Amino acid sequence: MLNRFADKVVIVTGAGSVGSGWGNGRAAAVQFAREGAMVYGADRNLAAMEETAALIAEAGGQFVPVECDVTDSASVRGMIEGCHTRFGRIDVLVNNVGGSAPGGPVEMPEEVWDAQVDFNLKSVFLTCKYALPVMEAQGHGAIVNLASTSGIRWTGAAQVAYAACKAGIIQFSRVVAVQYAPKGIRVNTVVPGQMHTPMVEVRLAKQRAGGDAEALIQQRIARIPLGFAGDGRDTANAVLFLASDEARFITGTELVVDGGMSVRCG
């Protein structure tokens, strides 16, 4: 077992999951804890982190679950301050929260657009707004933001707000990476493809396949050149690499984790 994050303090937003299994946030929190990190897990639903906490406890790791609405400035500020007060520093921030809503600009209600922007993009802005001063004061830090292949390609469904936000996360990360590089802070983006996470059964199957999760899974796998769907652990492995000292000379870039889907033609 690697021990790349021994005694490091790591914030993971969306550290719970909408169902049992390896969501991106749960997998990242567990992997960081297994590698020695003190993980501060944030989620708007504390109960969603119970399985995460159990897996980390089983591995002998350290996990502090906190309730946080990452679309609310006061809630985010309190979460960041709580972590800093408890541990005295923040070494890594992982922005994992996100979710899609169907529709293009005509059929999507304006309030859904606004909610999507808050959930997927404003959340990243807010956590960085309050975490960056802590990292600057300590002279180091690593931020990993999660985007999506929907932010770089058409991925099979009209979800215009989600796609726009995930594209925005990529450019947001690039700009902040250049601004904060002289301060010892690295900022990168992981771009997951069509992963098999609990969200597929719980949410996406209802939106896109009339509740037929298996049909949706097969549709998604058909787009992937490697012929199988990754899960949250594959996303987490990329996150941990970019957050680690192994990636000390990497900032302002994207690591695509999609089984080759985004480079396939047709």
N, C-alpha and C positions, 0 to 999 in steps of 0.2 A: 504494500500500500504506500503510495506517495504521501508526503507530508508537506506539500507546498505552501499550505496556509496556516502552519502552526502559529498560534497566538495572534493571528490576524482577525480583525473585526470586519465582518461582511454583512451588508444589508441586502436582502433579497425581497423585492416587492412581489406581491402575488405568490407568496410562498405556500399557499394552500392549493386546492384544486377543486374543480366542479364535480369530481367523482373520484372513485378509487383508481389508482394507477399512477403512471409517470407523466404528470404534467410538467411543463418546462420549469416552472417556479419550484415545485416540490423537488424535482430531480436536482436542480441547482443547489437548493438549500441542503439536501442530503449529501451531495457530493462534496460541497465545501466543508461541511461538518466532518465527514469521513477523513478529510485531509487536514484536520486540525483547527479549522476556523471556529471562531465564536460567531454564530449566525444569528442575526437579528432579523426575524421574519415578519414582514408586514403584509396584512391582508384585511380587507374590509369585513371579512367573515372569520372570526376566530375559530369557529368549529371546522372550517375548511382546512385548518392547519393541524388538526389532531393527528391525522395519519402521518403528516410530515414529522411532527414531534415524536411520534412513536418510532418511526424508522430511524430518526437521529438518536434517540435514547437507546435503541437496540444496538446501534453502532458505537455507543459510548461517547457521542458528540455533545456539543453544547448548543442549545437553541433557546432563544427568547422570542416567543410569539407576541406580537402587538397588533391591536386593531388600528387600521389606518385607512382613510379614504384618500387615495392619491390624487383625486380631482379637487380636493379641498385644501387650500393653502395653509390654514391653521392646523389641520390634521397632519399634513406633511411636515410642517415646521416642528410640531410637537414630537413626531416620530423621530426625526433627525436629532433633535435636542435630547430626547430620551436616550437614544443610543450613545450619543457623545458623552452625556452625563454618566452613564453606567460604565462605559469602557474607556473613555478618555480619548478616543480617536475613531476614525472610520477609514479603513484601508481600501475597501472595495464596495462599490454600489452597483447592484444589478437591477436594472429596470425591466421587469418582466410583464407587467400588467398590460392587458390588451384584449380585444375581442371585436369581432366583425358584426356588421348588420347588412342585410341584403339591400340591393337597389342602386340604381344610377341617379343622376341629379334630378330627373323629372319625377320619378316615383318615390324618392326618399323624402319623407317629411323633414322640414327644416329643423325641428327639435331633435330628430334622430341624428342629423348631421352634427349639430352642436354637441350632443352627448358623445358621439363618436370622437370628435376632436378632443374633448375634455379627457375622455377615458384613455385614448391611445397616444395623444401627443402632449397635451397640457400636463399630464401626469409626469412625463419625462422632464419637462421644463421645471416643474415644481420641485421634484426631488433633487435635481441638479442645482437649482437655485439655492437650496438650503444646505446641501452636502458639500458643494464646491468650496465655500469659505472655510469649512473645517479642514478639508484636504489641503487647501492652500496654506493655512496656518501651520500645518504639520509638515509641509514640504513634499508630500507624496500622496498618491492615490490612483486608483484605477476604476474607471466606470465602463460597464458593458451594458449597452442598450439593445433590447431585442426588437428587431423589425420583422419583416416577413417577405417572402418572395412576391407577395402581392404588391409590395412597394417597388418592385423592379420589372415585373412581368404581369400579363394577364394570366390568372391561374384557374380559370374555369367558371367564374361567377362574377356578376356585377356587384361589387361591394366598394363603391367609389370612395366613400369616406374613409374606410379602413385602409384602402390602397394609398390614398393621398396622405394619410397620417403616417403610414409606415415608410413611405418615401421621404416624408418630412423628418422622421427620426434619423434616417441615414444622413441627410444633409446637416441636421442639427448636430449630430455627433461629430461630423467633420469640422464644422466651424468651432465648436467648443474644444475639440482636440488641438487645433492650431492655437487658439487663444491661450489655452492652459498648459501647453507643452513646456514653456519656459519655467513653469511653476512645479514641474515634476509630476504632473497629472496626465495620465493617458486615458483616451476615450475611444472606444471601438464599438462596432455593431455586429451582432450575430444575426444572420438572416435565415431563419428556419423555413423549410419548405412545408409540404403537406405531411406533417408528422401525425402519427397515431397517438393522440393524447386523449384523456377522458372527455375533452370538449367535443370530440367527433361524435360520440354516442349521445352525450347529454344535450348538445345544442345544435351542432351543424346538421345532423341527420334530420332533424325536424325542419330546419330551414330549407334544405336542398333536396331531400330524398323522401319526403313524406313519412319520415320516421324510420325508413329502412336503412339502418346503419351499415349493414353488410354491403348493400348495393353502393352506398357512398364510398365505403372503404375501397371497394374494387375499382370504382371510377378513379379514385385518387391514385391508387397503385399503378393503374394503367398509364399514368402520366410520368412515372418515375423510371428512368433508364435502368437503375439498379434492380428494379423489380420487387422491391419491398418498401414498406414504410418505416422510417425511423420513429423514435419516440423521444420523450423528454430527456432521456439520458444522453442521447446524441447531441441535443442542443446544449445540455449542461457541460458536456465534455469540451465543446467549443468555448463556452463561457469561461470555464475554469482556465483554459489555456490562455485566453486573452487577458484574464485578470492576474495571471501568474507572472513571476519574474522571468519565466521562459520567453515571454512576449515583451520584454523590457524595451525593445527597439521597434515596437509596433504600436502605432497610434493613428487615428483618423482613417481607419480602413474597415472593410466589411469581410466577414467570414461566412460564406454561404453554406448551409447545411441542408441539402435538398435531394441527395441521391442523383444529381445531374439534371433534375427537372428543368431548371431555368435556362440551361444551355441547349435543350432539345428543340429542334425545329419540327413543329407539327404534332 
